Amino acid sequence: MINRVFGRLVEWLCIVLMVVLAVDLMLGVVSRYVFAMTFTWYDEVARVCFTWLVFLAAAAGIRRGAHFGLHIVVDRLPPGGRRVAELATPVVIIAFALVLIVQGLAFVDLGWFQMTPVMGLPKAWVYAAMPTGGALMIAYSLAPLWRAARGVFG
């Protein structure tokens, strides 16, 4: 229940970020070619929105099971091999997400001493997308891991 509600919240946040990104980039183009003067902030807003969108959407994709898979290979395995492959998938995702969290937290620590040039926002807020996305990826991989483990060991 909580996973479903929180998952929808993440997906809606992705939609909002995509809308803000599209409107921001449109304003940047209009300001440059219609008003002949560029808004100085539009590229920073686009960069922040895109960074958060990438990591949140990656987690949402894991939640939906929509990420790339080698089905052509896995489907040719015997049933036991298929179950092992189904177990390996969330394990690999969790390992990758742990790297995102560890490295992302290192970036966040450095980001408190860096500011965005125009808005003066600490870059730690931008870098926080990395460990946040990693944590969500782990959270969304636990249920498939549990199901796969029951299939292999149960």
Stockholm file with secondary structure:
# STOCKHOLM 1.0

chainA/1-154         MINRVFGRLVEWLCIVLMVVLAVDLMLGVVSRYVFAMTFTWYDEVARVCFTWLVFLAAAAGIRRGAHFGLHIVVDRLPPGGRRVAELATPVVIIAFALVLIVQGLAFVDLGWFQMTPVMGLPKAWVYAAMPTGGALMIAYSLAPLWRAARGVFG
#=GR chainA/1-154 SS CHHHHHHHHHHHHHHHHHHHHHHHHHHHHHHHHTSSSCCSSHHHHHHHHHHHHHHHHHHHHHHHTCSCCCHHHHTTSCHHHHHHHHHHHHHHHHHHHHHHHHHHHHHHHHHTTCBCTTTCCBTHHHHTHHHHHHHHHHHHHHHHHHHHHHHHHC
#=GC SS_cons         CHHHHHHHHHHHHHHHHHHHHHHHHHHHHHHHHTSSSCCSSHHHHHHHHHHHHHHHHHHHHHHHTCSCCCHHHHTTSCHHHHHHHHHHHHHHHHHHHHHHHHHHHHHHHHHTTCBCTTTCCBTHHHHTHHHHHHHHHHHHHHHHHHHHHHHHHC
//
